[in-house]
Amino acid sequence: MKPIFLYIYMALTIACTMASPLPVDNKRVSSDSLDLTKKYAPEPPTTHHVVLGIVFTGTDHDPRTELAPIGIDLYGTMVPRTALNFYQYADTKKSYRNSENPWDRDLDRILPTGAIESVHFSPSPAEETSDMASLFQENFGLTHDRPGRVSMASDDEGSKFMIWTSGMPYEGDNVVFGQVTSGLKDLMDRVANVKKDENGKPDQPITISYTSMSVNKLPDPKRAHEQYLESLQDYQNGELDKGVTLKTYLYYDNQRDLEDTEYNQLHHPLPRIMLGISALIACYAVAKYRKRIFGRFSSKIISIRED
């Protein structure tokens, strides 16, 4: 019965090899590299929410496809004027879905870090300074400490925003005003990896096909901000349960349920267990009845001896 142990060992080796995860390409921006258990500092109160529908071309062989919507929370209690600036920009794109020029570039550069940069735009006149601006001053306490941060920069040509697909120290004048809270996976895995030239300019246009916005009316903005500062202080003092993870930021609404279902179907242990059991049964049958199985194909040897 010694051969049976060899067959069992071979079957288990094959099953373990099939269960091994696929390697991650470290040269690409990838959501697979995220530590979804890591706790980041808590987020400020959300005052606005903006959804961007991004259209891009992946490769020469892929058709032009519409990306799953990207949801962005804006933090008006931290940077009220910057948040309002972006909100007004998004408002100008509401009817952009029917644009007759599909080659407009809205996201025009992808940095080596994977940060996605918009073209310059002119801020709308802030006729409405918003209630937040009257209650809070611009605060530059938020940093580029996690993937999905959204920040704004201004120069002589106007304003531009950047969506960061990596968390890294950044020295510059960008003002962090928001966070991608849904659709981060598509942003990292697909948009940040489109074909581009040596300067980071995408070979094909990346456009914003539509936007939708909503305002989160806080009953007591000052109290909400105070509670955030309290949670932030507790987090900095070591209470990591006050922090947040990126797990809920990866998908957009029902896309999360769909991908979770597909993942569970692909990674459920039952098919692998059944495959392993089947392999063991097959190996046992071959070991036990090997003489009958292989005996059919063996030729009889006839010994002829001359006296």
Phi and psi in degrees as GROMACS dihedral restraints (atoms count N, CA, C in turn):
[ dihedral_restraints ]
;  ai    aj    ak    al  type     phi  dphi    fc
    3     4     5     6     1   -58.9    20    10
    4     5     6     7     1   -38.7    20    10
    6     7     8     9     1   -59.5    20    10
    7     8     9    10     1   -26.3    20    10
    9    10    11    12     1   -63.0    20    10
   10    11    12    13     1   -35.7    20    10
   12    13    14    15     1   -67.9    20    10
   13    14    15    16     1   -34.4    20    10
   15    16    17    18     1   -64.9    20    10
   16    17    18    19     1   -42.1    20    10
   18    19    20    21     1   -65.3    20    10
   19    20    21    22     1   -40.3    20    10
   21    22    23    24     1   -63.0    20    10
   22    23    24    25     1   -43.1    20    10
   24    25    26    27     1   -61.2    20    10
   25    26    27    28     1   -42.7    20    10
   27    28    29    30     1   -64.5    20    10
   28    29    30    31     1   -41.5    20    10
   30    31    32    33     1   -64.7    20    10
   31    32    33    34     1   -42.0    20    10
   33    34    35    36     1   -66.7    20    10
   34    35    36    37     1   -36.8    20    10
   36    37    38    39     1   -62.3    20    10
   37    38    39    40     1   -43.5    20    10
   39    40    41    42     1   -63.3    20    10
   40    41    42    43     1   -43.3    20    10
   42    43    44    45     1   -64.1    20    10
   43    44    45    46     1   -41.0    20    10
   45    46    47    48     1   -66.5    20    10
   46    47    48    49     1   -37.0    20    10
   48    49    50    51     1   -64.4    20    10
   49    50    51    52     1   -41.3    20    10
   51    52    53    54     1   -66.6    20    10
   52    53    54    55     1   -29.8    20    10
   54    55    56    57     1   -83.7    20    10
   55    56    57    58     1    -8.8    20    10
   57    58    59    60     1   -66.7    20    10
   58    59    60    61     1   138.4    20    10
   60    61    62    63     1   -69.1    20    10
   61    62    63    64     1   153.5    20    10
   63    64    65    66     1   -72.3    20    10
   64    65    66    67     1   144.8    20    10
   66    67    68    69     1   -67.1    20    10
   67    68    69    70     1   149.1    20    10
   69    70    71    72     1   -95.6    20    10
   70    71    72    73     1   133.2    20    10
   72    73    74    75     1   -78.0    20    10
   73    74    75    76     1   104.9    20    10
   75    76    77    78     1   -72.2    20    10
   76    77    78    79     1   -10.1    20    10
   78    79    80    81     1   -82.7    20    10
   79    80    81    82     1   -12.0    20    10
   81    82    83    84     1  -108.4    20    10
   82    83    84    85     1   152.2    20    10
   84    85    86    87     1   -70.0    20    10
   85    86    87    88     1   128.6    20    10
   87    88    89    90     1  -147.8    20    10
   88    89    90    91     1   137.7    20    10
   90    91    92    93     1   -70.2    20    10
   91    92    93    94     1   -16.7    20    10
   93    94    95    96     1   -65.1    20    10
   94    95    96    97     1   -20.7    20    10
   96    97    98    99     1   -82.9    20    10
   97    98    99   100     1    -6.9    20    10
   99   100   101   102     1   -73.4    20    10
  100   101   102   103     1   141.5    20    10
  102   103   104   105     1   -94.0    20    10
  103   104   105   106     1   100.6    20    10
  105   106   107   108     1   -77.4    20    10
  106   107   108   109     1    -1.1    20    10
  108   109   110   111     1  -100.0    20    10
  109   110   111   112     1   -10.3    20    10
  111   112   113   114     1   -67.4    20    10
  112   113   114   115     1   136.3    20    10
  114   115   116   117     1   -98.2    20    10
  115   116   117   118     1   122.7    20    10
  117   118   119   120     1  -101.6    20    10
  118   119   120   121     1   165.0    20    10
  120   121   122   123     1   -57.1    20    10
  121   122   123   124     1   147.4    20    10
  123   124   125   126     1   -61.5    20    10
  124   125   126   127     1   154.7    20    10
  126   127   128   129     1   -86.8    20    10
  127   128   129   130     1   148.5    20    10
  129   130   131   132     1   -67.4    20    10
  130   131   132   133     1   170.8    20    10
  132   133   134   135     1   -61.4    20    10
  133   134   135   136     1   139.5    20    10
  135   136   137   138     1   -84.8    20    10
  136   137   138   139     1   122.5    20    10
  138   139   140   141     1  -102.5    20    10
  139   140   141   142     1   -25.8    20    10
  141   142   143   144     1  -142.7    20    10
  142   143   144   145     1   155.2    20    10
  144   145   146   147     1  -133.1    20    10
  145   146   147   148     1   131.4    20    10
  147   148   149   150     1  -124.8    20    10
  148   149   150   151     1   136.7    20    10
  150   151   152   153     1  -114.1    20    10
  151   152   153   154     1   126.9    20    10
  153   154   155   156     1  -109.6    20    10
  154   155   156   157     1   131.0    20    10
  156   157   158   159     1   -99.7    20    10
  157   158   159   160     1   111.9    20    10
  159   160   161   162     1  -105.5    20    10
  160   161   162   163     1   131.8    20    10
  162   163   164   165     1  -114.1    20    10
  163   164   165   166     1   134.5    20    10
  165   166   167   168     1  -152.6    20    10
  166   167   168   169     1   166.8    20    10
  168   169   170   171     1  -110.1    20    10
  169   170   171   172     1   122.9    20    10
  171   172   173   174     1   -77.1    20    10
  172   173   174   175     1   -65.2    20    10
  174   175   176   177     1  -135.7    20    10
  175   176   177   178     1   178.4    20    10
  177   178   179   180     1   -62.7    20    10
  178   179   180   181     1   -26.0    20    10
  180   181   182   183     1   -97.1    20    10
  181   182   183   184     1   -13.1    20    10
  183   184   185   186     1   -91.8    20    10
  184   185   186   187     1   138.0    20    10
  186   187   188   189     1   -70.6    20    10
  187   188   189   190     1   163.6    20    10
  189   190   191   192     1   -67.8    20    10
  190   191   192   193     1   119.9    20    10
  192   193   194   195     1  -123.9    20    10
  193   194   195   196     1   154.7    20    10
  195   196   197   198     1   -93.5    20    10
  196   197   198   199     1   126.0    20    10
  198   199   200   201     1   -71.6    20    10
  199   200   201   202     1   152.5    20    10
  201   202   203   204     1   -57.3    20    10
  202   203   204   205     1   141.5    20    10
  204   205   206   207     1   -54.5    20    10
  205   206   207   208     1   144.6    20    10
  207   208   209   210     1  -105.5    20    10
  208   209   210   211     1   116.9    20    10
  210   211   212   213     1   -94.8    20    10
  211   212   213   214     1   131.8    20    10
  213   214   215   216     1  -126.7    20    10
  214   215   216   217     1   124.7    20    10
  216   217   218   219     1   -88.0    20    10
  217   218   219   220     1   135.3    20    10
  219   220   221   222     1  -107.3    20    10
  220   221   222   223     1   142.3    20    10
  222   223   224   225     1  -111.2    20    10
  223   224   225   226     1    81.3    20    10
  225   226   227   228     1   -72.6    20    10
  226   227   228   229     1   -15.7    20    10
  228   229   230   231     1   -80.8    20    10
  229   230   231   232     1   -14.6    20    10
  231   232   233   234     1   -95.2    20    10
  232   233   234   235     1   -49.6    20    10
  234   235   236   237     1  -136.1    20    10
  235   236   237   238     1    76.4    20    10
  237   238   239   240     1   -61.1    20    10
  238   239   240   241     1   -40.5    20    10
  240   241   242   243     1   -72.7    20    10
  241   242   243   244     1   -40.7    20    10
  243   244   245   246     1   -67.0    20    10
  244   245   246   247     1   -41.7    20    10
  246   247   248   249     1   -62.2    20    10
  247   248   249   250     1   -41.9    20    10
  249   250   251   252     1   -66.3    20    10
  250   251   252   253     1   -36.8    20    10
  252   253   254   255     1   -58.4    20    10
  253   254   255   256     1   -47.4    20    10
  255   256   257   258     1   -68.6    20    10
  256   257   258   259     1   -38.6    20    10
  258   259   260   261     1   -61.0    20    10
  259   260   261   262     1   -41.6    20    10
  261   262   263   264     1   -69.3    20    10
  262   263   264   265     1   -35.0    20    10
  264   265   266   267     1   -60.7    20    10
  265   266   267   268     1   -46.4    20    10
  267   268   269   270     1   -62.0    20    10
  268   269   270   271     1   -33.1    20    10
  270   271   272   273     1   -64.1    20    10
  271   272   273   274     1   -31.3    20    10
  273   274   275   276     1   -73.1    20    10
  274   275   276   277     1   -13.2    20    10
  276   277   278   279     1  -100.9    20    10
  277   278   279   280     1     5.7    20    10
  279   280   281   282     1   -58.1    20    10
  280   281   282   283     1   -41.7    20    10
  282   283   284   285     1  -100.7    20    10
  283   284   285   286     1    19.4    20    10
  285   286   287   288     1   -71.7    20    10
  286   287   288   289     1   -15.3    20    10
  288   289   290   291     1   -56.9    20    10
  289   290   291   292     1   -33.0    20    10
  291   292   293   294     1   -97.1    20    10
  292   293   294   295     1    20.3    20    10
  294   295   296   297     1   -59.9    20    10
  295   296   297   298     1   138.9    20    10
  297   298   299   300     1   -84.3    20    10
  298   299   300   301     1    -7.2    20    10
  300   301   302   303     1  -113.0    20    10
  301   302   303   304     1    93.1    20    10
  303   304   305   306     1   -74.3    20    10
  304   305   306   307     1    -3.8    20    10
  306   307   308   309     1  -100.1    20    10
  307   308   309   310     1     8.2    20    10
  309   310   311   312     1   -62.7    20    10
  310   311   312   313     1   140.1    20    10
  312   313   314   315     1  -104.6    20    10
  313   314   315   316     1   120.8    20    10
  315   316   317   318     1  -102.4    20    10
  316   317   318   319     1   -36.9    20    10
  318   319   320   321     1  -112.6    20    10
  319   320   321   322     1   110.0    20    10
  321   322   323   324     1  -111.7    20    10
  322   323   324   325     1    -2.9    20    10
  324   325   326   327     1  -156.0    20    10
  325   326   327   328     1   141.1    20    10
  327   328   329   330     1  -123.7    20    10
  328   329   330   331     1   116.7    20    10
  330   331   332   333     1   -76.1    20    10
  331   332   333   334     1   163.0    20    10
  333   334   335   336     1   -56.9    20    10
  334   335   336   337     1   -27.8    20    10
  336   337   338   339     1   -76.1    20    10
  337   338   339   340     1    -8.5    20    10
  339   340   341   342     1    95.1    20    10
  340   341   342   343     1    -1.5    20    10
  342   343   344   345     1   -66.0    20    10
  343   344   345   346     1   135.3    20    10
  345   346   347   348     1  -105.7    20    10
  346   347   348   349     1   122.1    20    10
  348   349   350   351     1  -110.9    20    10
  349   350   351   352     1   137.2    20    10
  351   352   353   354     1   -85.5    20    10
  352   353   354   355     1   168.4    20    10
  354   355   356   357     1   -75.4    20    10
  355   356   357   358     1   166.9    20    10
  357   358   359   360     1   -70.1    20    10
  358   359   360   361     1   146.9    20    10
  360   361   362   363     1  -143.0    20    10
  361   362   363   364     1   158.5    20    10
  363   364   365   366     1   -94.4    20    10
  364   365   366   367     1   122.0    20    10
  366   367   368   369     1   -60.4    20    10
  367   368   369   370     1   142.8    20    10
  369   370   371   372     1   -71.6    20    10
  370   371   372   373     1   148.4    20    10
  372   373   374   375     1   -58.9    20    10
  373   374   375   376     1   125.5    20    10
  375   376   377   378     1   -81.8    20    10
  376   377   378   379     1    74.7    20    10
  378   379   380   381     1   -63.5    20    10
  379   380   381   382     1   -38.8    20    10
  381   382   383   384     1   -98.7    20    10
  382   383   384   385     1   107.1    20    10
  384   385   386   387     1   -75.5    20    10
  385   386   387   388     1    -5.7    20    10
  387   388   389   390     1    70.7    20    10
  388   389   390   391     1   152.4    20    10
  390   391   392   393     1   -64.2    20    10
  391   392   393   394     1   -32.2    20    10
  393   394   395   396     1   -62.9    20    10
  394   395   396   397     1   -40.4    20    10
  396   397   398   399     1   -65.4    20    10
  397   398   399   400     1   -28.5    20    10
  399   400   401   402     1   -80.7    20    10
  400   401   402   403     1   -18.2    20    10
  402   403   404   405     1   -99.8    20    10
  403   404   405   406     1   -29.2    20    10
  405   406   407   408     1  -131.9    20    10
  406   407   408   409     1   147.7    20    10
  408   409   410   411     1   -92.9    20    10
  409   410   411   412     1   159.6    20    10
  411   412   413   414     1   -61.1    20    10
  412   413   414   415     1   127.1    20    10
  414   415   416   417     1  -122.2    20    10
  415   416   417   418     1   126.8    20    10
  417   418   419   420     1  -103.5    20    10
  418   419   420   421     1    35.1    20    10
  420   421   422   423     1   -77.0    20    10
  421   422   423   424     1   -23.3    20    10
  423   424   425   426     1   -76.4    20    10
  424   425   426   427     1   140.5    20    10
  426   427   428   429     1  -125.2    20    10
  427   428   429   430     1   171.3    20    10
  429   430   431   432     1   -84.7    20    10
  430   431   432   433     1    63.3    20    10
  432   433   434   435     1   -96.4    20    10
  433   434   435   436     1    -1.3    20    10
  435   436   437   438     1  -153.8    20    10
  436   437   438   439     1   153.0    20    10
  438   439   440   441     1   -60.2    20    10
  439   440   441   442     1   143.0    20    10
  441   442   443   444     1    98.4    20    10
  442   443   444   445     1    -4.7    20    10
  444   445   446   447     1   -64.1    20    10
  445   446   447   448     1   143.0    20    10
  447   448   449   450     1  -120.5    20    10
  448   449   450   451     1   127.5    20    10
  450   451   452   453     1  -133.9    20    10
  451   452   453   454     1   164.1    20    10
  453   454   455   456     1  -123.8    20    10
  454   455   456   457     1   142.2    20    10
  456   457   458   459     1  -132.0    20    10
  457   458   459   460     1   149.1    20    10
  459   460   461   462     1  -131.8    20    10
  460   461   462   463     1   144.1    20    10
  462   463   464   465     1  -148.9    20    10
  463   464   465   466     1  -164.5    20    10
  465   466   467   468     1   -64.3    20    10
  466   467   468   469     1   -22.9    20    10
  468   469   470   471     1   -87.1    20    10
  469   470   471   472     1   -10.6    20    10
  471   472   473   474     1   129.8    20    10
  472   473   474   475     1  -151.2    20    10
  474   475   476   477     1  -111.6    20    10
  475   476   477   478     1   156.4    20    10
  477   478   479   480     1  -150.6    20    10
  478   479   480   481     1   150.2    20    10
  480   481   482   483     1  -114.8    20    10
  481   482   483   484     1   158.6    20    10
  483   484   485   486     1  -132.7    20    10
  484   485   486   487     1   136.8    20    10
  486   487   488   489     1  -108.4    20    10
  487   488   489   490     1   120.3    20    10
  489   490   491   492     1   -93.9    20    10
  490   491   492   493     1   127.7    20    10
  492   493   494   495     1  -101.8    20    10
  493   494   495   496     1    12.0    20    10
  495   496   497   498     1  -144.1    20    10
  496   497   498   499     1   156.2    20    10
  498   499   500   501     1  -104.5    20    10
  499   500   501   502     1   112.5    20    10
  501   502   503   504     1  -152.9    20    10
  502   503   504   505     1   152.3    20    10
  504   505   506   507     1   -58.9    20    10
  505   506   507   508     1   136.8    20    10
  507   508   509   510     1  -135.9    20    10
  508   509   510   511     1   125.9    20    10
  510   511   512   513     1  -105.1    20    10
  511   512   513   514     1   112.2    20    10
  513   514   515   516     1  -179.1    20    10
  514   515   516   517     1  -175.6    20    10
  516   517   518   519     1   -94.8    20    10
  517   518   519   520     1     6.0    20    10
  519   520   521   522     1   -63.5    20    10
  520   521   522   523     1   138.6    20    10
  522   523   524   525     1  -106.5    20    10
  523   524   525   526     1   115.6    20    10
  525   526   527   528     1   -72.9    20    10
  526   527   528   529     1   125.6    20    10
  528   529   530   531     1  -130.6    20    10
  529   530   531   532     1    -5.3    20    10
  531   532   533   534     1  -161.5    20    10
  532   533   534   535     1   179.2    20    10
  534   535   536   537     1  -146.2    20    10
  535   536   537   538     1   133.9    20    10
  537   538   539   540     1   -69.1    20    10
  538   539   540   541     1   115.6    20    10
  540   541   542   543     1  -110.7    20    10
  541   542   543   544     1     1.5    20    10
  543   544   545   546     1  -158.4    20    10
  544   545   546   547     1   141.9    20    10
  546   547   548   549     1    88.0    20    10
  547   548   549   550     1    12.0    20    10
  549   550   551   552     1   -65.6    20    10
  550   551   552   553     1   -32.3    20    10
  552   553   554   555     1   -62.1    20    10
  553   554   555   556     1   -49.5    20    10
  555   556   557   558     1   -63.7    20    10
  556   557   558   559     1   -36.6    20    10
  558   559   560   561     1   -62.8    20    10
  559   560   561   562     1   -43.5    20    10
  561   562   563   564     1   -76.8    20    10
  562   563   564   565     1   -43.9    20    10
  564   565   566   567     1   -80.7    20    10
  565   566   567   568     1   -27.7    20    10
  567   568   569   570     1  -115.3    20    10
  568   569   570   571     1   -58.6    20    10
  570   571   572   573     1   -64.9    20    10
  571   572   573   574     1   -44.4    20    10
  573   574   575   576     1   -68.6    20    10
  574   575   576   577     1   -10.9    20    10
  576   577   578   579     1  -115.1    20    10
  577   578   579   580     1    19.3    20    10
  579   580   581   582     1   -68.0    20    10
  580   581   582   583     1   161.9    20    10
  582   583   584   585     1   -68.4    20    10
  583   584   585   586     1   136.4    20    10
  585   586   587   588     1  -148.0    20    10
  586   587   588   589     1   164.3    20    10
  588   589   590   591     1   -86.8    20    10
  589   590   591   592     1  -174.8    20    10
  591   592   593   594     1   -66.6    20    10
  592   593   594   595     1   -18.0    20    10
  594   595   596   597     1   -94.5    20    10
  595   596   597   598     1     2.5    20    10
  597   598   599   600     1    88.9    20    10
  598   599   600   601     1     4.1    20    10
  600   601   602   603     1   -80.0    20    10
  601   602   603   604     1   122.3    20    10
  603   604   605   606     1   -59.6    20    10
  604   605   606   607     1   141.2    20    10
  606   607   608   609     1   -61.8    20    10
  607   608   609   610     1   -36.7    20    10
  609   610   611   612     1  -117.7    20    10
  610   611   612   613     1   150.1    20    10
  612   613   614   615     1   -61.5    20    10
  613   614   615   616     1   143.9    20    10
  615   616   617   618     1  -111.8    20    10
  616   617   618   619     1   117.2    20    10
  618   619   620   621     1  -119.6    20    10
  619   620   621   622     1   158.0    20    10
  621   622   623   624     1   -98.2    20    10
  622   623   624   625     1   110.0    20    10
  624   625   626   627     1   -81.4    20    10
  625   626   627   628     1   -25.9    20    10
  627   628   629   630     1  -165.4    20    10
  628   629   630   631     1   164.6    20    10
  630   631   632   633     1  -139.7    20    10
  631   632   633   634     1   157.2    20    10
  633   634   635   636     1  -141.5    20    10
  634   635   636   637     1   146.9    20    10
  636   637   638   639     1  -134.5    20    10
  637   638   639   640     1   156.2    20    10
  639   640   641   642     1  -149.4    20    10
  640   641   642   643     1   151.2    20    10
  642   643   644   645     1  -107.2    20    10
  643   644   645   646     1   130.9    20    10
  645   646   647   648     1   -96.3    20    10
  646   647   648   649     1   102.4    20    10
  648   649   650   651     1   -76.1    20    10
  649   650   651   652     1   107.0    20    10
  651   652   653   654     1   -81.8    20    10
  652   653   654   655     1   126.7    20    10
  654   655   656   657     1   -57.7    20    10
  655   656   657   658     1   -40.4    20    10
  657   658   659   660     1  -140.0    20    10
  658   659   660   661     1    87.0    20    10
  660   661   662   663     1   -56.7    20    10
  661   662   663   664     1   -40.6    20    10
  663   664   665   666     1   -64.5    20    10
  664   665   666   667     1   -42.0    20    10
  666   667   668   669     1   -67.2    20    10
  667   668   669   670     1   -40.1    20    10
  669   670   671   672     1   -60.9    20    10
  670   671   672   673     1   -39.5    20    10
  672   673   674   675     1   -70.5    20    10
  673   674   675   676     1   -37.6    20    10
  675   676   677   678     1   -63.0    20    10
  676   677   678   679     1   -40.9    20    10
  678   679   680   681     1   -64.2    20    10
  679   680   681   682     1   -37.7    20    10
  681   682   683   684     1   -62.1    20    10
  682   683   684   685     1   -45.4    20    10
  684   685   686   687     1   -63.3    20    10
  685   686   687   688     1   -35.3    20    10
  687   688   689   690     1   -66.1    20    10
  688   689   690   691     1   -44.1    20    10
  690   691   692   693     1   -64.9    20    10
  691   692   693   694     1   -38.2    20    10
  693   694   695   696     1   -63.9    20    10
  694   695   696   697     1   -41.5    20    10
  696   697   698   699     1   -64.7    20    10
  697   698   699   700     1   -42.4    20    10
  699   700   701   702     1   -61.9    20    10
  700   701   702   703     1   -41.3    20    10
  702   703   704   705     1   -62.7    20    10
  703   704   705   706     1   -43.9    20    10
  705   706   707   708     1   -67.6    20    10
  706   707   708   709     1   -22.8    20    10
  708   709   710   711     1   -87.3    20    10
  709   710   711   712     1     4.0    20    10
  711   712   713   714     1   110.3    20    10
  712   713   714   715     1    -3.3    20    10
  714   715   716   717     1   -85.0    20    10
  715   716   717   718     1    82.5    20    10
  717   718   719   720     1   -68.9    20    10
  718   719   720   721     1   -17.3    20    10
  720   721   722   723     1   -66.6    20    10
  721   722   723   724     1   -14.1    20    10
  723   724   725   726     1   -82.2    20    10
  724   725   726   727     1    -7.4    20    10
  726   727   728   729     1   -83.8    20    10
  727   728   729   730     1  -177.2    20    10
  729   730   731   732     1  -129.3    20    10
  730   731   732   733     1   155.9    20    10
  732   733   734   735     1  -110.9    20    10
  733   734   735   736     1   170.3    20    10
  735   736   737   738     1   -92.1    20    10
  736   737   738   739     1     0.9    20    10
  738   739   740   741     1   -58.1    20    10
  739   740   741   742     1   -42.1    20    10
  741   742   743   744     1   -80.2    20    10
  742   743   744   745     1    -4.4    20    10
  744   745   746   747     1   -90.4    20    10
  745   746   747   748     1    -9.9    20    10
  747   748   749   750     1   -70.7    20    10
  748   749   750   751     1   -39.5    20    10
  750   751   752   753     1  -116.0    20    10
  751   752   753   754     1   169.5    20    10
  753   754   755   756     1  -115.4    20    10
  754   755   756   757     1   110.9    20    10
  756   757   758   759     1    47.8    20    10
  757   758   759   760     1  -119.3    20    10
  759   760   761   762     1   -69.4    20    10
  760   761   762   763     1   -12.8    20    10
  762   763   764   765     1   -64.0    20    10
  763   764   765   766     1   -32.9    20    10
  765   766   767   768     1   -63.5    20    10
  766   767   768   769     1   -47.0    20    10
  768   769   770   771     1   -62.9    20    10
  769   770   771   772     1   -40.6    20    10
  771   772   773   774     1   -64.1    20    10
  772   773   774   775     1   -47.0    20    10
  774   775   776   777     1   -71.3    20    10
  775   776   777   778     1   -32.6    20    10
  777   778   779   780     1   -63.6    20    10
  778   779   780   781     1   -40.9    20    10
  780   781   782   783     1   -63.7    20    10
  781   782   783   784     1   -46.3    20    10
  783   784   785   786     1   -63.0    20    10
  784   785   786   787     1   -39.9    20    10
  786   787   788   789     1   -63.8    20    10
  787   788   789   790     1   -45.1    20    10
  789   790   791   792     1   -63.6    20    10
  790   791   792   793     1   -37.3    20    10
  792   793   794   795     1   -65.6    20    10
  793   794   795   796     1   -39.2    20    10
  795   796   797   798     1   -77.1    20    10
  796   797   798   799     1   -28.8    20    10
  798   799   800   801     1  -113.9    20    10
  799   800   801   802     1     6.1    20    10
  801   802   803   804     1   -62.4    20    10
  802   803   804   805     1   135.9    20    10
  804   805   806   807     1   -71.5    20    10
  805   806   807   808     1   -20.5    20    10
  807   808   809   810     1   -58.4    20    10
  808   809   810   811     1   -47.7    20    10
  810   811   812   813     1   -59.7    20    10
  811   812   813   814     1   -35.9    20    10
  813   814   815   816     1   -70.5    20    10
  814   815   816   817     1   -38.6    20    10
  816   817   818   819     1   -63.1    20    10
  817   818   819   820     1   -45.1    20    10
  819   820   821   822     1   -63.1    20    10
  820   821   822   823     1   -39.2    20    10
  822   823   824   825     1   -64.0    20    10
  823   824   825   826     1   -41.8    20    10
  825   826   827   828     1   -64.4    20    10
  826   827   828   829     1   -43.2    20    10
  828   829   830   831     1   -62.7    20    10
  829   830   831   832     1   -43.2    20    10
  831   832   833   834     1   -61.3    20    10
  832   833   834   835     1   -41.4    20    10
  834   835   836   837     1   -64.0    20    10
  835   836   837   838     1   -39.8    20    10
  837   838   839   840     1   -65.3    20    10
  838   839   840   841     1   -43.0    20    10
  840   841   842   843     1   -62.1    20    10
  841   842   843   844     1   -42.8    20    10
  843   844   845   846     1   -63.6    20    10
  844   845   846   847     1   -42.9    20    10
  846   847   848   849     1   -64.6    20    10
  847   848   849   850     1   -39.6    20    10
  849   850   851   852     1   -64.9    20    10
  850   851   852   853     1   -42.5    20    10
  852   853   854   855     1   -63.2    20    10
  853   854   855   856     1   -41.9    20    10
  855   856   857   858     1   -64.8    20    10
  856   857   858   859     1   -40.4    20    10
  858   859   860   861     1   -67.5    20    10
  859   860   861   862     1   -39.4    20    10
  861   862   863   864     1   -75.0    20    10
  862   863   864   865     1   -39.0    20    10
  864   865   866   867     1  -111.3    20    10
  865   866   867   868     1    27.3    20    10
  867   868   869   870     1   -62.6    20    10
  868   869   870   871     1   -33.1    20    10
  870   871   872   873     1   -65.9    20    10
  871   872   873   874     1   -41.5    20    10
  873   874   875   876     1   -68.8    20    10
  874   875   876   877     1   -40.8    20    10
  876   877   878   879     1   -68.7    20    10
  877   878   879   880     1   -50.0    20    10
  879   880   881   882     1   -85.3    20    10
  880   881   882   883     1   -17.1    20    10
  882   883   884   885     1   -66.7    20    10
  883   884   885   886     1   -27.5    20    10
  885   886   887   888     1   -65.0    20    10
  886   887   888   889     1   -30.5    20    10
  888   889   890   891     1   -95.8    20    10
  889   890   891   892     1    -7.5    20    10
  891   892   893   894     1   -82.9    20    10
  892   893   894   895     1   137.6    20    10
  894   895   896   897     1   -86.1    20    10
  895   896   897   898     1   145.0    20    10
  897   898   899   900     1   -75.9    20    10
  898   899   900   901     1   136.6    20    10
  900   901   902   903     1  -101.5    20    10
  901   902   903   904     1   120.5    20    10
  903   904   905   906     1  -104.5    20    10
  904   905   906   907     1   124.9    20    10
  906   907   908   909     1   -93.9    20    10
  907   908   909   910     1   125.4    20    10
  909   910   911   912     1  -115.0    20    10
  910   911   912   913     1   119.4    20    10
  912   913   914   915     1  -125.1    20    10
  913   914   915   916     1   128.1    20    10
  915   916   917   918     1   -91.9    20    10
  916   917   918   919     1   128.4    20    10
